[in-house]
Amino acid sequence: MFKKYLKLFDQSKYTTKLYHGFDDYEWDKFLTTYEYIFRAIDKNIFQWYFKLGNFFTILSEKNNNFGIYGLLNIKISINGKTLNSYLCHNVGIKKEYSGKGFFQLIGEKALDTVLNNNEVALGFPNKSSKRGHIRLGWEEIGSMQFVAYSSNDEKKLTLNNKYIFEETSRIPANIKELFDSTSHMFTLRVEKESGFLNWRSSKPFSNYKIYQIKESQKLVGYLVLKEYLENNEKRLHLVDFLFLNNDVLDNLILFSINQYKNNNYDILNTWVVADSFYQDTFYKHKFILQNDMPIYPIILFQKDKTFDLAKIDRKKMFFTLFDNDVF
């Protein structure tokens, strides 16, 4: 539900337009505006967004674009009910326009245009934009934090041999069965099918390794690892995973640790919902809070009070790095 916010400008002088694709001229303007607000990013990244179902709202003064608000079509499950939703991403205003209510204006226009009354938007904003989202009417319901493997023991860990880890280039269609069979375990998560996961793991300039986990030929889990170079460190991110039960999760984590040890990475990390039931499993395997990485709030927006967010069990919320457009 939208909150009232202060507008220190004459709204009649500004326009917003919704895009689900750009022509050549619009691409040039968009990329220039994006670089001014954030940083230079290759056009292929944004073309990849549009393959799924993406909307960019652009805020302009005359012929000058100065605000961007992205909404990517996803599905989420709230207390077992799956609904069409959107991931809020790449939101920003040129610095000289900040502090006047433009952030809330572009958010209001984007959400009011794209969202239906029975849909929600999901976001993981950084610290600088969190306040602007909350002022518009987003609700904070939890937080995500990075955890990193902390042991210096180089010994390979032993997995339960009833589980087979098979590397694959694509997620199979029967992944939906795994999501369906685990729906009771989580009160809030992104719902994924093979099409979504194969799109997500095709992000340009990213190197992902996908593994299916099987027990007697039955799919009981999967994980996706991403190799990443940052600050001259060779990093391994556990960016996406799902598990049929806690035993599968244990072995999934052990497998990731062995990949880290066997390939001379400098760090193995992932993010988890703070205070969730599965956070404790990572801590059991010598993961600790990674203090040099930010904590991200989990926020939801709904135009009407369709869902009582207080009824969401916070310990059973589940998100992965794949649920954030950045990784």
N, C-alpha and C positions, 0 to 999 in steps of 0.2 A: 504494500500500500504506500502510495507516494506521500511524503511529508511536505509541508510547506517549507520553503527555503527562501533566503534573502536573494533578491535579484538587483545587483548594483549596475544595471544597464537597461537600455531601452530595447526590449525584446523585438520590436518591429524592425530593427536594423539588422537582425541576424536570421539566418535560415539553416535548416537541417534537411539533409537528404539521405535516404536509405539506399544502399547499393548491395546487390548480390553478385556483382561483377563490374569490371571497369573496361572502358575502351582505352585506346592507346594514350589519348590526351589525359584521361582521368587517372591512368596508371602513373604517369609522370607527376601529376599534382599530388597524388596520394603518397608516393614514395618520397617526394621532397618534403611533404608535411610530416610524414612519419620520422624521417631522419632528423628534422628540426626538433621534434618533441622528444624522441627517444634516441635512436642511433640508426646508422645505415644497415638495412637488412636486404638480402637478395630477394628479388621479385618472385623467385620460385617458391619461397616460403608461403607467400600470400596466395599464390596460385594453388598451392596445396590445400590451404584452408577452404578455398571455394569449391574444391572437389567434393566436400562433405555436405555443405549446406551452411554457408557463412554469410553474415550480414554486417556490413560496416555502415554506421551512421556518421556522416561528416557534418561538422558545424562550421559555418562560413560567415564572413563579413564581406559583403560585396563579392569579389572574386578571390578572396583570401581564405583558404581553409586553415582553421586553427584548432580543431578538435576532432578526435577519433574515438569511436566506441564500437568494439567488436562483440558480436554474439554468434557463437558457434552452436549449431543444432546437435543436441545429444539427448539421451534418455536417462532419467534417474529413477530410482526406486525409493519411495518413502513408506516405511512400515509395510513393505510388501506390495505396494501399489506402484506400478510403472507408469510414468507419464512423460510426455514430450517436454523437453526442457532446453535450456541454452546455457552454454559456458560463456561467461563474460571475460573478455580478453582484450589486450592491447588498447587500453583506455588511457587517454591523455589529452591535455590542453597545453597549448603553447604558454610558456612561463609568463609572458607579459599579459596574458588574459586570466591568470589564476587569482583566486581569492575574491571573485565577484559573483560566483554562482553559476558560471558557465559549465563547470563539471557536472553539477546537478541538472542543468538544462539539457545537455546532450544525453545524459542518462535517462531522464524522463522521456524525451522524445524517442530514444531507441527502444526502451522497454515498453512504452505505451504502444508503439507501432508493431513490434514483433511478437510480444507475449499475448496469449489469450488468457482469460481469467482462470482457467484450470491448469495453467502451466507455471513453472517456476524458473528462475535463473540462478545459477550457481557461480560463485566466484571465490578466488583465493588472492585478494589484493595485497599489494605490498604496503608497507607502513605509511607511505606518503599519500596513498589514495584511499586507504581504509576509511578515514574520517569523512571524505566526500561521499562515499557509498552509504555510510550509516546516516548521514544527514538527509539523503534522498529517501530512505525508507528500507534499505537492506537490513537484515537481522543477522547478527553474529551468533553462531550456534556451537562453535568449537574452534580448534586450531590444529594446524599441522606443524610438525617439527622434524627436522632432519636427525637421523641417528646414524652413527658410523661404527664399523667394526673396530674394536680397540685392542685386540690381543696381538702380541708379537710372536706367538707360537707358530712356527712354520710347518708343524706336523699336519699332514692331510687328515681330514676328519672322515669318520666312517659313517656312511649312510645305510639306512635299512635297505637290504638288497631286494625287498619285494617291490620297490619303486624303480621304474625305468625312466631315465631322462633322455628324451629324444630331441635332438636339435632339428628344427624345421624352418623352411623359408616362409611358410604361411600358416596362419591359424586355421584349423579345420572348422567346418560348419557345425560340428557337434559340440562346439564350445558353448552353445546356447543351453545344452542339457546340463552342463556344469553350473552355469549361472542359475538356471531354474532350481537345481537341487541344493544350492547354497543360499537361496533367498531368505530362508528362515534365520540365518546367522547374522544378518545385518539389517539395521533400521534405516540406513541412508547410504546409498552408493550409486555410482554410475553404472548403468546396465549396458553390456557390450555384446555384440554378435561378431561373427567372423569378419563381416564387411567393415565394421568400424575398426576392429583391431588391425586388420591388414592395411587399412588406410592410415591408421595412426602410426604403424611401424614403417611406413614409407616416407616419413618426413624427410625432406631434402637435407643433405649434409649431416645426417645422423647415422650412426653405426649401431644397429640393434642385433642382438642374438636371441632367438625365440626357442624355448624348450617346452615340449609337452611332458607332463608327468603321468605315467600310466601304472596301474596295478592290475596285473592279469588282463592286459589289453583294454582296461577301462580307463578313460580319461578322468583323473582325480585332481588335476591341477595344471597350471602353466606358469611360466615366468618369462620376463623379457629383461635382458641386461643391456645396458648401453655403455659403450666405451666413450670416454670423454677426456679431453685435455684442458686443464684449467690451472692457471698459476704454475705452469711448468710441472704439473703433477698429472700422472696417468691415472685417471679415476674410473671406477666401475660403479655405475648406478643401477640399482634394482628398481626399474621404472614401472613395472607392472607385474602383477601376480594375482593368483586366486588359488584357493585350496579347499578341498572337500572337508577336511577336519584338521585338528591341531597337529596330528602326527605328520600329515602331508606338509603343513607349514614348517614344522621342525626340519624336515628333510630338504625342503625348498631353501631354507636359510643355510643349512649345511652345504648344499650344493653351490650356492652363491659364494660362500666363504672359500670353498675349494677352488672355484674359478678365479677368485681374487689371489689366492696363494700361488696357484700354478702358473699365473701369467704376469707376475711381477707388477701388479698395480700398486699405486701409492695409497689408495683409499678405496674402501667399499662403503657406500652409503645408500640410504633410501629415506623416504619420509613416511611417517605414521601419524594417525590421529592421536593427539595427546590424550592420555588417560584411557585409551581403548584397551580392550581385552587382548588384542594381538600385539600391542606395544610390549607387554610383559614378556612375550615369547622372544622378541628381538633382544631385550635386555638379558634374558637367560643365556643367550648365545654371545654375550660379551659385546653387544652394541651399547653405545653410550650417546648421550645428547651431543650433537656436533655444534659447539658454541659459535663457530665462525660462520654458520649459516643462519639465515633469518627464520623466525617463526611466522607462519602465515595464518591469518584468521580464515575460518570457513564461514561464508556468508550466503544467505539465500534471499531472493526477492520474489514476492508474489503480489499481483495487482490487487487482489481481494484476499481476505483472510480465509482462504479455502482450506488450508492445512494448519493444524495446531502444532506448531513446531516444538512446543513444550512436551509433546508426547513422544518425541524422538529420543530413544535411549542413546545417550552420548557415548557410552562405552562400546556400542555396537555399530558406530559409524565407521565406514571404510572407504578410504581414497588412496590412490597411488599417484606417483609422479606423472603417469600417462594422463591423469585427469586434469592436469595443468598444461596449458598449451606450450609452455616454455620448454619442457623436456621431451 
